[in-house]
Amino acid sequence: MDFKQLEAFAYVVKLKSFSRAAEQIYLTQPTISNHISTLEKELDTKLLERGSKTVYPTPSGKILYQYAEKMLNLREDAVCAVRRYNKELKGNLTICASTVPSQYVLPNIMTAFREEYPNVVFQINRQDSGQVVDTIVNRNAVLGFTGTTSEDRDIAFESFTSDRMVIITPNNEKFRKLDPHNFDVNLLRTEPIVLREEGSGTRKEMEHFLSQVNVDMGELNVVAQFDDPDSIKHAVSKGLGISVISRAAVEDYVSFGQLLTFELKNVIMERNLYMVYRKGGTMPFIGEVFMNFVRSYFDKKEEE
């Protein structure tokens, strides 16, 4: 058993495909199949079941996958530790992130990180918050970023910064007359409203804030749902309705006068953003360096 065989096996399990695994680690599909076959002969057990459209591990395969993941991460840690000693951190870091962190928070952090570690390459997979958690639970990524939490006991949610949410409206005469710090709750019940899709952290936190002012989701006059904030900003700016969204996501439209922002009186619509990872899991060394960088990045921001 060697690392090339374990790597081939781990990628087939992760990607549920021999061909995609071959593309990912730059091997031919026959070579991948040969590595798996050699492992099965050595361990005297079947590791993979081949369905009509997918590949999945046998019970023995699931056990090996857990150890293979740890061994491959440990190998990467060893390599990174040596490179760090030589002041040369190199490698790839895959992150799954919900919309607001991926579009409006991580780009600034990654830019600052690469000023110190220019040889690190990021792969950002954008998902909704629920999918981010599922990805971490299923061990398809080791690090995620979301705007909400779940009850999964195996997952750690570490707050690293906060995000203020606001009510947005078209910039027209009707809304320009209103107090930006005292939005009428009744307008949330009567105005056409545009929402994020179910499963998004923004949607979940919006429901929480509305419950604080006794507004039920069933009372809303919902006219559209979108799975990204850019579509919501554009729709609201064109007069489709109003919405509740991250302030960070609308700064561009507000600065160009396309949207107005409002807050509810006596309700601070602020949520935490979280780093997400498995409790007790093995974090690759690059992941640890990046997590520590994120922590210090916002500590410095607070000091400024």
Backbone hydrogen bonds in HBPLUS format (Angstrom, degrees):
<---DONOR---> <-ACCEPTOR-->    atom                        ^
c    i                          cat <-CA-CA->   ^        H-A-AA   ^      H-
h    n   atom  resd res      DA  || num        DHA   H-A  angle D-A-AA Bond
n    s   type  num  typ     dist DA aas  dist angle  dist       angle   num
A0006-LEU N   A0002-ASP O   3.08 MM   4  6.40 164.2  2.11 153.3 158.1     1
A0007-GLU N   A0003-PHE O   2.75 MM   4  5.85 157.6  1.79 151.2 157.6     2
A0008-ALA N   A0004-LYS O   3.02 MM   4  6.13 159.0  2.06 141.2 146.7     3
A0009-PHE N   A0005-GLN O   2.95 MM   4  6.19 165.5  1.97 151.7 155.7     4
A0010-ALA N   A0006-LEU O   2.84 MM   4  5.98 166.1  1.86 151.5 155.5     5
A0011-TYR N   A0007-GLU O   3.02 MM   4  6.16 160.7  2.06 149.4 153.9     6
A0012-VAL N   A0008-ALA O   3.08 MM   4  6.27 152.5  2.16 147.2 154.6     7
A0013-VAL N   A0009-PHE O   3.06 MM   4  6.34 161.1  2.09 153.3 158.0     8
A0014-LYS N   A0010-ALA O   2.90 MM   4  6.07 163.0  1.93 147.7 153.0     9
A0015-LEU N   A0011-TYR O   2.88 MM   4  5.82 162.5  1.91 145.4 150.0    10
A0016-LYS N   A0012-VAL O   2.70 MM   4  5.30 121.9  2.03 134.4 147.7    11
A0021-ALA N   A0017-SER O   3.20 MM   4  6.12 150.9  2.29 130.0 138.1    12
A0022-ALA N   A0018-PHE O   2.94 MM   4  6.14 154.2  2.00 146.0 153.2    13
A0023-GLU N   A0019-SER O   3.05 MM   4  6.36 155.2  2.11 146.3 152.3    14
A0024-GLN N   A0020-ARG O   2.97 MM   4  6.14 154.2  2.03 145.5 152.5    15
A0025-ILE N   A0021-ALA O   3.12 MM   4  6.36 157.5  2.17 154.5 157.9    16
A0027-LEU N   A0022-ALA O   2.96 MM   5  4.80 160.0  2.00 138.6 143.6    17
A0032-ILE N   A0028-THR O   3.08 MM   4  6.47 156.0  2.14 150.5 157.0    18
A0033-SER N   A0029-GLN O   2.94 MM   4  6.22 166.2  1.96 156.6 159.7    19
A0034-ASN N   A0030-PRO O   2.87 MM   4  6.04 151.2  1.95 143.1 151.2    20
A0035-HIS N   A0031-THR O   2.95 MM   4  6.22 155.8  2.01 149.8 155.6    21
A0036-ILE N   A0032-ILE O   3.06 MM   4  6.38 160.8  2.10 154.4 159.1    22
A0037-SER N   A0033-SER O   2.92 MM   4  6.10 163.0  1.94 149.2 154.3    23
A0038-THR N   A0034-ASN O   2.91 MM   4  6.07 157.2  1.96 148.3 154.2    24
A0039-LEU N   A0035-HIS O   3.06 MM   4  6.30 157.3  2.11 146.0 151.8    25
A0040-GLU N   A0036-ILE O   2.93 MM   4  6.22 162.6  1.96 155.2 159.7    26
A0041-LYS N   A0037-SER O   2.98 MM   4  6.23 155.3  2.04 148.5 154.9    27
A0042-GLU N   A0038-THR O   2.95 MM   4  6.14 161.6  1.98 149.4 154.8    28
A0043-LEU N   A0039-LEU O   2.88 MM   4  6.05 159.9  1.92 155.3 160.5    29
A0044-ASP N   A0040-GLU O   2.77 MM   4  5.55 113.7  2.22 131.2 146.8    30
A0045-THR N   A0040-GLU O   3.15 MM   5  5.30 148.5  2.26 138.1 146.5    31
A0058-THR N   A0047-LEU O   2.97 MM  11  5.31 163.4  2.00 123.1 126.7    32
A0049-GLU N   A0056-TYR O   2.79 MM   7  5.42 172.6  1.79 170.0 172.3    33
A0056-TYR N   A0049-GLU O   3.05 MM   7  5.42 163.3  2.08 152.5 157.9    34
A0051-GLY N   A0054-THR O   2.79 MM   3  5.19 144.6  1.92 160.6 171.8    35
A0061-GLY N   A0058-THR O   2.90 MM   3  4.74 111.7  2.38  93.0 110.8    36
A0062-LYS N   A0058-THR O   2.86 MM   4  6.20 147.8  1.96 157.6 166.1    37
A0063-ILE N   A0059-PRO O   3.31 MM   4  6.61 154.0  2.39 142.1 147.7    38
A0064-LEU N   A0060-SER O   3.05 MM   4  6.38 165.0  2.07 152.2 155.9    39
A0065-TYR N   A0061-GLY O   2.85 MM   4  5.99 155.1  1.91 148.0 155.3    40
A0066-GLN N   A0062-LYS O   3.25 MM   4  6.50 154.2  2.32 144.5 148.9    41
A0067-TYR N   A0063-ILE O   3.41 MM   4  6.80 159.4  2.46 148.2 152.8    42
A0068-ALA N   A0064-LEU O   2.71 MM   4  5.89 159.8  1.75 157.8 165.0    43
A0069-GLU N   A0065-TYR O   2.91 MM   4  5.99 160.8  1.94 148.8 152.7    44
A0070-LYS N   A0066-GLN O   3.34 MM   4  6.56 158.2  2.39 137.8 143.0    45
A0071-MET N   A0067-TYR O   2.88 MM   4  6.13 161.7  1.92 154.4 159.6    46
A0072-LEU N   A0068-ALA O   2.86 MM   4  6.00 162.3  1.89 154.1 158.6    47
A0073-ASN N   A0069-GLU O   2.97 MM   4  6.09 157.3  2.02 145.1 151.8    48
A0074-LEU N   A0070-LYS O   2.85 MM   4  6.00 151.2  1.94 143.1 151.8    49
A0075-ARG N   A0071-MET O   2.91 MM   4  6.15 151.6  1.99 143.0 150.6    50
A0076-GLU N   A0072-LEU O   3.01 MM   4  6.28 158.1  2.05 144.6 150.1    51
A0077-ASP N   A0073-ASN O   2.80 MM   4  6.07 152.6  1.87 146.3 154.7    52
A0078-ALA N   A0074-LEU O   2.92 MM   4  6.18 156.2  1.98 147.5 153.2    53
A0079-VAL N   A0075-ARG O   3.02 MM   4  6.32 161.0  2.05 150.6 155.4    54
A0080-CYS N   A0076-GLU O   2.80 MM   4  6.00 165.0  1.83 153.0 157.6    55
A0081-ALA N   A0077-ASP O   2.78 MM   4  5.91 153.3  1.85 148.4 156.0    56
A0082-VAL N   A0078-ALA O   3.13 MM   4  6.36 158.2  2.18 146.5 151.0    57
A0083-ARG N   A0079-VAL O   2.99 MM   4  6.28 159.7  2.03 148.1 154.4    58
A0084-ARG N   A0080-CYS O   2.72 MM   4  5.89 152.0  1.80 148.4 156.6    59
A0085-TYR N   A0081-ALA O   2.97 MM   4  6.18 151.4  2.05 140.5 148.3    60
A0086-ASN N   A0082-VAL O   3.10 MM   4  6.46 139.9  2.27 138.0 148.8    61
A0088-GLU N   A0083-ARG O   2.61 MM   5  4.87 155.6  1.67 140.8 143.7    62
A0087-LYS N   A0084-ARG O   2.70 MM   3  4.58 154.1  1.77 108.3 111.3    63
A0091-GLY N   A0119-ASN O   3.38 MM  28  6.77 150.0  2.48 144.9 136.5    64
A0121-VAL N   A0091-GLY O   2.91 MM  30  6.29 161.9  1.95 156.4 162.5    65
A0093-LEU N   A0121-VAL O   2.90 MM  28  6.31 152.2  1.98 160.4 166.1    66
A0123-GLN N   A0093-LEU O   2.93 MM  30  6.12 154.2  2.00 146.4 144.1    67
A0095-ILE N   A0123-GLN O   2.81 MM  28  6.15 162.7  1.84 160.9 165.0    68
A0125-ASN N   A0095-ILE O   2.80 MM  30  6.15 166.2  1.82 159.9 164.8    69
A0096-CYS N   A0143-LEU O   3.25 MM  47  6.69 162.8  2.28 150.2 153.3    70
A0145-PHE N   A0096-CYS O   2.94 MM  49  6.54 137.0  2.13 142.2 154.4    71
A0097-ALA N   A0125-ASN O   2.99 MM  28  6.27 156.5  2.05 147.4 152.0    72
A0127-GLN N   A0097-ALA O   2.97 MM  30  5.93 158.3  2.02 136.5 142.9    73
A0098-SER N   A0145-PHE O   2.89 MM  47  6.31 156.1  1.95 160.3 167.5    74
A0102-SER N   A0098-SER O   2.96 MM   4  5.97 165.6  1.98 162.6 167.0    75
A0103-GLN N   A0099-THR O   2.90 MM   4  5.93 158.2  1.95 157.8 162.5    76
A0104-TYR N   A0100-VAL O   2.89 MM   4  5.51 161.5  1.92 151.0 156.7    77
A0105-VAL N   A0101-PRO O   3.22 MM   4  4.67 147.8  2.33 117.2 122.1    78
A0106-LEU N   A0101-PRO O   2.77 MM   5  5.67 179.0  1.77 161.3 161.7    79
A0110-MET N   A0106-LEU O   2.77 MM   4  5.90 170.9  1.78 171.3 172.5    80
A0111-THR N   A0107-PRO O   3.06 MM   4  6.14 153.3  2.13 141.2 148.3    81
A0112-ALA N   A0108-ASN O   3.14 MM   4  6.38 162.1  2.17 146.0 150.1    82
A0113-PHE N   A0109-ILE O   2.83 MM   4  6.05 155.5  1.89 150.9 158.9    83
A0114-ARG N   A0110-MET O   2.89 MM   4  6.03 160.5  1.93 149.3 153.4    84
A0115-GLU N   A0112-ALA O   3.24 MM   3  5.26 141.2  2.40  95.5 106.4    85
A0116-GLU N   A0113-PHE O   3.01 MM   3  5.52 140.2  2.17 108.9 119.1    86
A0117-TYR N   A0113-PHE O   2.84 MM   4  6.06 154.8  1.90 145.9 154.4    87
A0120-VAL N   A0117-TYR O   3.29 MM   3  5.99 157.7  2.35 126.8 125.5    88
A0131-GLN N   A0128-ASP O   3.04 MM   3  5.34 118.0  2.44 104.8 119.7    89
A0132-VAL N   A0128-ASP O   2.98 MM   4  6.32 149.9  2.08 154.2 163.8    90
A0133-VAL N   A0129-SER O   3.18 MM   4  6.51 161.8  2.21 151.7 154.5    91
A0134-ASP N   A0130-GLY O   3.06 MM   4  6.33 161.9  2.09 146.2 151.5    92
A0135-THR N   A0131-GLN O   2.85 MM   4  6.01 153.6  1.91 147.8 154.7    93
A0136-ILE N   A0132-VAL O   3.09 MM   4  6.41 154.8  2.15 149.6 155.5    94
A0137-VAL N   A0133-VAL O   2.84 MM   4  6.09 164.9  1.87 157.0 161.8    95
A0138-ASN N   A0134-ASP O   2.87 MM   4  5.99 158.4  1.92 149.4 154.6    96
A0140-ASN N   A0135-THR O   2.97 MM   5  5.29 153.4  2.04 164.6 163.4    97
A0139-ARG N   A0136-ILE O   3.07 MM   3  5.03 159.0  2.12 104.5 109.7    98
A0144-GLY N   A0276-VAL O   2.85 MM 132  4.72 147.8  1.95 141.1 146.4    99
A0276-VAL N   A0144-GLY O   2.69 MM 132  4.72 159.9  1.73 137.0 137.1   100
A0146-THR N   A0274-TYR O   3.00 MM 128  5.34 152.3  2.08 142.1 151.0   101
A0274-TYR N   A0146-THR O   2.84 MM 128  5.34 168.7  1.85 155.0 158.8   102
A0155-ILE N   A0152-ASP O   3.40 MM   3  5.72 165.4  2.42 108.4 112.6   103
A0279-LYS N   A0154-ASP O   2.83 MM 125  5.51 172.9  1.83 146.5 149.0   104
A0156-ALA N   A0277-TYR O   2.75 MM 121  5.45 174.3  1.75 177.8 177.4   105
A0277-TYR N   A0156-ALA O   3.21 MM 121  5.45 154.5  2.27 143.5 150.5   106
A0158-GLU N   A0275-MET O   2.89 MM 117  5.07 168.8  1.90 153.3 155.3   107
A0275-MET N   A0158-GLU O   2.79 MM 117  5.07 161.8  1.82 141.0 143.5   108
A0160-PHE N   A0273-LEU O   3.02 MM 113  6.17 158.1  2.07 155.6 159.8   109
A0273-LEU N   A0161-THR O   2.88 MM 112  5.58 164.6  1.91 157.2 154.1   110
A0163-ASP N   A0271-ARG O   2.75 MM 108  5.34 154.8  1.81 157.3 160.5   111
A0271-ARG N   A0163-ASP O   2.95 MM 108  5.34 168.2  1.97 146.7 149.3   112
A0247-ARG N   A0164-ARG O   2.78 MM  83  5.73 172.3  1.78 162.3 160.6   113
A0165-MET N   A0269-MET O   2.64 MM 104  5.27 175.5  1.64 177.6 176.7   114
A0166-VAL N   A0245-ILE O   2.87 MM  79  5.67 164.8  1.89 164.9 164.6   115
A0245-ILE N   A0166-VAL O   2.96 MM  79  5.67 158.7  2.01 161.1 164.9   116
A0167-ILE N   A0262-PHE O   2.94 MM  95  4.96 174.4  1.94 148.8 149.0   117
A0262-PHE N   A0167-ILE O   2.76 MM  95  4.96 144.0  1.89 144.7 153.5   118
A0168-ILE N   A0243-SER O   2.81 MM  75  5.36 160.6  1.85 145.0 151.3   119
A0243-SER N   A0168-ILE O   3.09 MM  75  5.36 151.5  2.18 143.8 149.2   120
A0169-THR N   A0260-LEU O   3.02 MM  91  5.31 151.4  2.11 142.9 149.4   121
A0260-LEU N   A0169-THR O   3.03 MM  91  5.31 159.3  2.08 145.9 149.9   122
A0176-ARG N   A0172-ASN O   2.94 MM   4  6.05 150.1  2.03 156.7 166.2   123
A0178-LEU N   A0175-PHE O   3.08 MM   3  5.40 160.4  2.12 110.9 117.0   124
A0182-ASN N   A0179-ASP O   3.16 MM   3  5.34 170.7  2.17 114.5 116.4   125
A0263-GLU N   A0180-PRO O   2.82 MM  83  6.16 140.9  1.98 142.1 154.7   126
A0183-PHE N   A0263-GLU O   2.97 MM  80  5.86 169.1  1.98 149.9 152.7   127
A0187-LEU N   A0184-ASP O   3.00 MM   3  5.59 145.8  2.12 113.1 122.3   128
A0188-LEU N   A0185-VAL O   2.91 MM   3  5.46 143.2  2.05 112.9 123.1   129
A0189-ARG N   A0186-ASN O   3.01 MM   3  5.20 136.7  2.20  99.5 111.7   130
A0190-THR N   A0186-ASN O   3.13 MM   4  6.44 141.2  2.28 143.8 154.9   131
A0191-GLU N   A0187-LEU O   2.83 MM   4  5.40 163.5  1.86 141.1 146.4   132
A0242-ILE N   A0192-PRO O   2.86 MM  50  6.33 151.7  1.94 144.5 148.6   133
A0193-ILE N   A0221-ASN O   2.89 MM  28  5.82 155.7  1.95 143.8 143.8   134
A0223-VAL N   A0193-ILE O   3.00 MM  30  5.88 164.3  2.02 152.2 154.9   135
A0194-VAL N   A0242-ILE O   2.73 MM  48  5.92 162.2  1.76 169.4 174.4   136
A0195-LEU N   A0224-ALA O   3.01 MM  29  6.43 165.3  2.03 151.5 153.2   137
A0226-PHE N   A0195-LEU O   2.92 MM  31  6.42 154.4  1.98 158.6 165.4   138
A0197-GLU N   A0226-PHE O   3.00 MM  29  5.71 119.9  2.37 145.8 146.1   139
A0200-SER N   A0197-GLU O   3.29 MM   3  6.02 161.9  2.32 136.1 138.1   140
A0204-LYS N   A0200-SER O   3.14 MM   4  6.43 163.3  2.17 148.7 153.0   141
A0205-GLU N   A0201-GLY O   2.92 MM   4  6.10 166.1  1.94 155.3 158.6   142
A0206-MET N   A0202-THR O   2.88 MM   4  5.98 152.0  1.96 146.2 154.6   143
A0207-GLU N   A0203-ARG O   3.04 MM   4  6.29 159.9  2.08 151.1 155.2   144
A0208-HIS N   A0204-LYS O   3.18 MM   4  6.49 148.1  2.29 139.4 148.1   145
A0209-PHE N   A0205-GLU O   2.97 MM   4  6.30 159.2  2.01 152.6 156.9   146
A0210-LEU N   A0206-MET O   2.92 MM   4  6.16 162.8  1.95 156.1 160.9   147
A0211-SER N   A0207-GLU O   3.07 MM   4  6.21 147.5  2.18 140.0 148.1   148
A0212-GLN N   A0209-PHE O   3.06 MM   3  5.26 135.4  2.27 100.1 112.3   149
A0213-VAL N   A0210-LEU O   3.04 MM   3  5.39 147.3  2.15 106.5 115.9   150
A0215-VAL N   A0210-LEU O   2.95 MM   5  5.13 167.2  1.97 141.6 141.4   151
A0214-ASN N   A0211-SER O   3.18 MM   3  4.83 160.9  2.22 101.8 102.3   152
A0219-GLU N   A0216-ASP O   2.90 MM   3  5.45 157.7  1.95 116.4 123.6   153
A0220-LEU N   A0217-MET O   3.18 MM   3  5.53 157.6  2.23 109.8 116.3   154
A0233-LYS N   A0229-PRO O   2.88 MM   4  6.11 166.4  1.89 159.0 161.4   155
A0234-HIS N   A0230-ASP O   3.05 MM   4  6.23 166.0  2.07 147.9 151.7   156
A0235-ALA N   A0231-SER O   2.90 MM   4  6.03 161.4  1.94 146.9 152.6   157
A0236-VAL N   A0232-ILE O   2.90 MM   4  6.05 167.7  1.91 158.8 161.5   158
A0237-SER N   A0233-LYS O   2.93 MM   4  6.05 161.5  1.97 148.8 154.6   159
A0238-LYS N   A0234-HIS O   3.10 MM   4  6.29 134.9  2.31 140.6 151.7   160
A0238-LYS N   A0235-ALA O   3.22 MM   3  5.22 132.4  2.46  93.7 106.2   161
A0240-LEU N   A0235-ALA O   3.02 MM   5  5.48 163.9  2.05 153.2 148.4   162
A0239-GLY N   A0236-VAL O   2.92 MM   3  5.09 160.3  1.96 108.6 114.9   163
A0249-ALA N   A0246-SER O   3.07 MM   3  5.28 134.8  2.28 100.1 112.2   164
A0250-VAL N   A0247-ARG O   3.09 MM   3  5.44 150.4  2.18 108.6 117.0   165
A0254-VAL N   A0250-VAL O   2.94 MM   4  6.12 162.6  1.97 162.2 167.8   166
A0255-SER N   A0251-GLU O   2.95 MM   4  6.00 159.1  1.99 143.0 148.8   167
A0256-PHE N   A0252-ASP O   3.19 MM   4  6.42 141.6  2.35 143.2 152.6   168
A0258-GLN N   A0253-TYR O   2.85 MM   5  5.17 155.3  1.91 165.1 158.4   169
A0257-GLY N   A0254-VAL O   2.98 MM   3  5.02 160.7  2.02 107.2 112.0   170
A0267-VAL N   A0264-LEU O   3.37 MM   3  5.47 163.5  2.40 122.7 119.8   171
A0270-GLU N   A0268-ILE O   2.92 MM   2  5.60 133.9  2.14 105.1  91.2   172
A0281-GLY N   A0278-ARG O   3.28 MM   3  5.11 165.1  2.31 112.4 112.6   173
A0287-GLY N   A0284-PRO O   2.94 MM   3  5.20 118.0  2.34 103.3 119.0   174
A0288-GLU N   A0284-PRO O   3.05 MM   4  6.47 151.8  2.13 152.9 161.5   175
A0289-VAL N   A0285-PHE O   2.96 MM   4  6.28 161.3  2.00 154.9 159.5   176
A0290-PHE N   A0286-ILE O   2.93 MM   4  6.15 158.5  1.98 148.1 154.1   177
A0291-MET N   A0287-GLY O   2.89 MM   4  6.09 161.7  1.92 150.7 155.6   178
A0292-ASN N   A0288-GLU O   3.00 MM   4  6.20 163.8  2.03 150.8 154.8   179
A0293-PHE N   A0289-VAL O   2.97 MM   4  6.16 145.0  2.10 139.9 150.3   180
A0294-VAL N   A0290-PHE O   2.88 MM   4  6.20 154.3  1.94 152.9 159.2   181
A0295-ARG N   A0291-MET O   3.07 MM   4  6.37 160.9  2.11 150.1 154.5   182
A0296-SER N   A0292-ASN O   3.05 MM   4  6.27 166.8  2.07 147.9 151.1   183
A0297-TYR N   A0293-PHE O   2.78 MM   4  5.85 146.9  1.89 148.6 158.8   184
A0298-PHE N   A0294-VAL O   3.31 MM   4  6.56 160.0  2.35 151.9 152.9   185
A0299-ASP N   A0295-ARG O   3.16 MM   4  6.35 143.7  2.29 140.6 151.3   186
A0300-LYS N   A0296-SER O   2.97 MM   4  6.11 157.4  2.02 148.2 152.5   187
A0301-LYS N   A0297-TYR O   3.15 MM   4  6.39 145.8  2.28 133.8 143.4   188
A0302-GLU N   A0298-PHE O   3.07 MM   4  6.23 152.1  2.15 140.3 145.7   189
A0303-GLU N   A0299-ASP O   3.23 MM   4  6.51 139.5  2.40 137.5 148.0   190
A0303-GLU N   A0300-LYS O   3.12 MM   3  5.06 125.3  2.43  92.9 107.2   191
A0304-GLU N   A0300-LYS O   3.12 MM   4  6.36 134.8  2.33 144.1 155.4   192
